[in-house]
Amino acid sequence: MDLKDTAELASFRETVRAWVGANLPDALRCPSQAYNGIEANEAMSEWYRRLAGQSWLAYRWPKDHGGPGFTDAEQIVFVDEFSRSGAPVPHGFGISMVGPILMRYGSDWQKERFLLPIARHEEFWCQGYSEPNAGSDLASLQTRAVLDQDKEHLVVNGQKIWTSGANHAGWIFVLVRTDSEAAQHKGISFVLIEMKSQGLTIKPIRQVDGQSGFYETFFDNVRVPIQNLVGKINEGWGMAKALLISERMHTGSNQDLRALIDRVKTVAREYPGESSAILADPGFRDRLAQCEMDAECLRYTRYRMETAVFQGKSPGHESAIFKLYQSELFQRVCDLGMEAMGPDSIAWYDDRLSPAAYELPMRMMITRAMSIYSGSNEIQRNIIAKRVLNLPD
Ligand SMILES: Cc1cc2nc3c(=O)[nH]c(=O)nc-3n(C[C@H](O)[C@H](O)[C@H](O)COP(=O)(O)OP(=O)(O)OC[C@H]3O[C@@H](n4cnc5c(N)ncnc54)[C@H](O)[C@@H]3O)c2cc1C
């Protein structure tokens, strides 16, 4: 990949930069992670609506499905410009996960029915993968679907857990067991279920901060039209894995690391400490500089991976490297922010904190979740050892 802009790319970069400058809602100028789902965060929702109005929300999608049809190089510049200005890069269960799966494996009806509403930010999705007894060992899932006598419906029974944003979603993509006799990975199917279906209920899981970002989802004889089965019956595992790779690539993207590092620097300048500014402490500066260098290395490694993807290669198991490295780097950066804030780091949404410091304790907590979701970091290490490095068991 040539990292120098051509004249066309430079002009495209200017366009994106100007648009972001004019349209990024004020509340996101000191960027925030959508805490309880994008839909629950008013500023993020407004941001997504503005992007959708420009056909930029599903920025990797082709024009006929509601995306902008950017070239490969434009996609990279687009993300780069967002990252430079600290604007949240769009992502979500619809645009980054189920949408690409439907483009690759979905029927014509499914593409027509589901893709445009995702790109226009009109319909929201959630993910029904994990179960109380199937997390890391996802293939042991037990939610069952059987073909009804009418042969036109699947009847789903079982339970999912940790369903993020289930309260806002209109649809859920679910992994179900459709053959209990087959080997674990071979009897799984991928289905799309409307959240308002009869027999589908959700129950909030109360978090330590009193909020509920995720839910238990119960299926009690939920009838799902057979046209909502993606691909062939019992062939859902391949799609499940493809979606996980895409999810890990997203979790492993370096999009707002730069903005987070800048925020930690601001906070470090604001907190003078007992005797002198913490930024004057060589140990602190050293660790911050290391994070900054690591973030740049990650960015360039990502460019390399993106180039391979644009050339038609799959990121495959190497996506685990991004997920692992980025989540731990986020943790290191946030830990430095906590160190700079000292005792204030235990404050939780306290109005006395500066705009830069305000959300940092919450961000630090979210970085802990980053090493669990999209497959825990222990599992990513196993994948890298076995599938990337071919190490023995
Ligand atoms: C914030 C957040 C949002 C989430 N949102 C969703 C969602 O929307 N939809 C959804 O389906 N799921 C979601 N999840 C669930 C997530 O995918 C699971 O938590 C994750 O896959 C781990 O599964 P588990 O919690 O069952 O832990 P377990 O699989 O029970 O693992 C427990 C511990 O054992 C370790 N472990 C397990 N197996 C091995 C092994 N073979 N080798 C080494 N260590 C091992 C794990 O690393 C972990 O530390 C979310 C999780 C979080 C934290």
The ligand as an SDF file (V2000), in Angstrom:
LIG
                    3D

 53 58  0  0  0  0  0  0  0  0999 V2000
  -19.6470   -6.0370   27.4800 C   0  0  0  0  0  0  0  0  0  0  0  0
  -20.0160   -7.3660   26.8910 C   0  0  0  0  0  0  0  0  0  0  0  0
  -20.9510   -7.4040   25.8790 C   0  0  0  0  0  0  0  0  0  0  0  0
  -21.3260   -8.6340   25.3370 C   0  0  0  0  0  0  0  0  0  0  0  0
  -22.2920   -8.6530   24.3580 N   0  0  0  0  0  0  0  0  0  0  0  0
  -22.6880   -9.8290   23.8300 C   0  0  0  0  0  0  0  0  0  0  0  0
  -23.7330   -9.8650   22.8500 C   0  0  0  0  0  0  0  0  0  0  0  0
  -24.2850   -8.8390   22.4590 O   0  0  0  0  0  0  0  0  0  0  0  0
  -24.1340  -11.0660   22.3750 N   0  0  0  0  0  0  0  0  0  0  0  0
  -23.5480  -12.2300   22.7650 C   0  0  0  0  0  0  0  0  0  0  0  0
  -23.9250  -13.2790   22.2510 O   0  0  0  0  0  0  0  0  0  0  0  0
  -22.5660  -12.2400   23.7180 N   0  0  0  0  0  0  0  0  0  0  0  0
  -22.1240  -11.0640   24.2480 C   0  0  0  0  0  0  0  0  0  0  0  0
  -21.1470  -11.0470   25.2200 N   0  0  0  0  0  0  0  0  0  0  0  0
  -20.6570  -12.3230   25.7560 C   0  0  0  0  0  0  0  0  0  0  0  0
  -19.2310  -12.6900   25.3850 C   0  0  0  0  0  0  0  0  0  0  0  0
  -19.1490  -13.0750   24.0440 O   0  0  0  0  0  0  0  0  0  0  0  0
  -18.7920  -13.8150   26.3450 C   0  0  0  0  0  0  0  0  0  0  0  0
  -18.7540  -13.2500   27.6510 O   0  0  0  0  0  0  0  0  0  0  0  0
  -17.4350  -14.3670   25.9920 C   0  0  0  0  0  0  0  0  0  0  0  0
  -17.4930  -15.1070   24.8120 O   0  0  0  0  0  0  0  0  0  0  0  0
  -16.8850  -15.2890   27.1280 C   0  0  0  0  0  0  0  0  0  0  0  0
  -17.8220  -16.2650   27.4440 O   0  0  0  0  0  0  0  0  0  0  0  0
  -18.2890  -16.5120   28.9570 P   0  0  0  0  0  0  0  0  0  0  0  0
  -18.6560  -15.1840   29.5480 O   0  0  0  0  0  0  0  0  0  0  0  0
  -19.3350  -17.5720   28.9420 O   0  0  0  0  0  0  0  0  0  0  0  0
  -17.0100  -17.0010   29.7390 O   0  0  0  0  0  0  0  0  0  0  0  0
  -16.4450  -18.4970   29.7900 P   0  0  0  0  0  0  0  0  0  0  0  0
  -16.3990  -19.0660   28.4330 O   0  0  0  0  0  0  0  0  0  0  0  0
  -17.2020  -19.2460   30.8440 O   0  0  0  0  0  0  0  0  0  0  0  0
  -14.9690  -18.2460   30.2900 O   0  0  0  0  0  0  0  0  0  0  0  0
  -14.6470  -17.9310   31.6480 C   0  0  0  0  0  0  0  0  0  0  0  0
  -13.1450  -17.7190   31.7540 C   0  0  0  0  0  0  0  0  0  0  0  0
  -12.4480  -18.9160   31.3720 O   0  0  0  0  0  0  0  0  0  0  0  0
  -11.5070  -18.6330   30.3150 C   0  0  0  0  0  0  0  0  0  0  0  0
  -11.4950  -19.7660   29.3890 N   0  0  0  0  0  0  0  0  0  0  0  0
  -12.5670  -20.4390   28.8780 C   0  0  0  0  0  0  0  0  0  0  0  0
  -12.1560  -21.4030   28.0350 N   0  0  0  0  0  0  0  0  0  0  0  0
  -10.7950  -21.3520   27.9800 C   0  0  0  0  0  0  0  0  0  0  0  0
   -9.7900  -22.0730   27.2810 C   0  0  0  0  0  0  0  0  0  0  0  0
  -10.0900  -23.0650   26.4480 N   0  0  0  0  0  0  0  0  0  0  0  0
   -8.4840  -21.7120   27.4690 N   0  0  0  0  0  0  0  0  0  0  0  0
   -8.1400  -20.6900   28.3070 C   0  0  0  0  0  0  0  0  0  0  0  0
   -9.0590  -19.9740   29.0180 N   0  0  0  0  0  0  0  0  0  0  0  0
  -10.3650  -20.2900   28.8580 C   0  0  0  0  0  0  0  0  0  0  0  0
  -12.0650  -17.3990   29.6340 C   0  0  0  0  0  0  0  0  0  0  0  0
  -11.0350  -16.6940   28.9790 O   0  0  0  0  0  0  0  0  0  0  0  0
  -12.6380  -16.6360   30.8120 C   0  0  0  0  0  0  0  0  0  0  0  0
  -11.5990  -15.9010   31.4590 O   0  0  0  0  0  0  0  0  0  0  0  0
  -20.7440   -9.8400   25.7940 C   0  0  0  0  0  0  0  0  0  0  0  0
  -19.7800   -9.7810   26.8210 C   0  0  0  0  0  0  0  0  0  0  0  0
  -19.4260   -8.5720   27.3770 C   0  0  0  0  0  0  0  0  0  0  0  0
  -18.3970   -8.5420   28.4690 C   0  0  0  0  0  0  0  0  0  0  0  0
  1  2  1  0
  2  3  1  0
  2 52  2  0
  3  4  2  0
  4  5  1  0
  4 50  1  0
  5  6  2  0
  6  7  1  0
  6 13  1  0
  7  8  2  0
  7  9  1  0
  9 10  1  0
 10 11  2  0
 10 12  1  0
 12 13  2  0
 13 14  1  0
 14 15  1  0
 14 50  1  0
 15 16  1  0
 16 17  1  0
 16 18  1  0
 18 19  1  0
 18 20  1  0
 20 21  1  0
 20 22  1  0
 22 23  1  0
 23 24  1  0
 24 25  2  0
 24 26  1  0
 24 27  1  0
 27 28  1  0
 28 29  2  0
 28 30  1  0
 28 31  1  0
 31 32  1  0
 32 33  1  0
 33 34  1  0
 33 48  1  0
 34 35  1  0
 35 36  1  0
 35 46  1  0
 36 37  1  0
 36 45  1  0
 37 38  2  0
 38 39  1  0
 39 40  1  0
 39 45  2  0
 40 41  1  0
 40 42  2  0
 42 43  1  0
 43 44  2  0
 44 45  1  0
 46 47  1  0
 46 48  1  0
 48 49  1  0
 50 51  2  0
 51 52  1  0
 52 53  1  0
M  END
$$$$
